[in-house]
Amino acid sequence: MIADEREQLTGFLDYLRATVVWKASELTDEQARRSLVPSELTTIAGLLPHLMLNEEYWFGTVVDGRPDAWDDILKEDPDAEFRLGAQQPISTLIADYRAQCEKSREFLAAHKLDEVVSLPSGRELTVRWVVIHMIEETARHAGQLDLLREMTDGLTGE
């Protein structure tokens, strides 16, 4: 609880990332793909590629300036990342999410929190804003995963 700003921000984000992995682990593919809410796309398996897309976009494209790998795909199908969850085993989705988070850590490590970066639209923001946004994004979806997991097999906890 005593650390510099970067360590605290990345610590919270890594904690949430680990929670996402935990909530998605030890499920069958059928359980992970089960639709439990009115939106058929909001599944445990669907949320992992959505979070991967966000990691890749915010840290790879916005922070590190890499091309947006999802741009054309999402123009064709705005929900493509959620559909990806129905096509791959949950173990692959978890491994891919972990790998993307590691890339995000590397991208972030190469930039200062005060550095100004730009969205593809040209709007400017700081790397700090991106990290805080990803904490919020990951926390929101970790909460969804928490509920979906409890509805799937009763698992509860942080």
PyMOL commands that set and color helices and strands:
alter all, ss='L'
color gray80, all
select helices_A, chain A and resi 5-24+29-33+44-63+71-76+80-84+90-109+127-153
alter helices_A, ss='H'
color red, helices_A
select strands_A, chain A and resi 116-118+124-126
alter strands_A, ss='S'
color yellow, strands_A
deselect
rebuild
show_as cartoon
